Amino acid sequence: MAPTTMPGQVTTTSPKGRDVNDVGYPVRMCELLASLRTPGFIERVAVHTPQQVVKARRVLKTAFELQRDNKCFTFVEVLSTCPTNWGLTPFEATKWLQEHMVPYYPVQSFKRFEEAPAAAEPAKEA
């Protein structure tokens, strides 16, 4: 099972579903990383609707540009379906993601990079 497999979710690789008493709860990586000081850009996106795909493309482009330009550490988490391993039709998987994953993994920005103000000159000793 993946770290993001939902409680009770049955998949081909977790046929009994995720038992939180046995393996714990899914990991919310954006929330974990957002609590740290160093990361500067953290966002969770989804790709289950055309509108979400367009937004995800913009977010990924921004993240890659910030990394490329050495501005900050970036992290983008993408919610997507897996109809084959979930044993669902593509339509059912899209509906399942929206109803079950999005409430647990809200699609949102956790940190947005902003240029830090220029550091003040250190005080000169007299």
VENFENWO-V91704 format. One record per run of one state. SS is the DSSP state (helix for helix, strand for strand, loop for the rest). FROM is the first residue (numbers start at 1). LEN is the number of residues. Records with the same first field share a line. If there is no record, write none. Layout:
SS->FROM-LEN + FROM-LEN
This chain:
loop->1-6 + 8-10 + 19-1 + 24-5 + 35-4 + 47-3 + 69-4 + 80-3 + 87-3 + 105-4 + 112-15
strand->7-1 + 18-1 + 39-8 + 73-7 + 109-3
helix->20-4 + 29-6 + 50-19 + 83-4 + 90-15
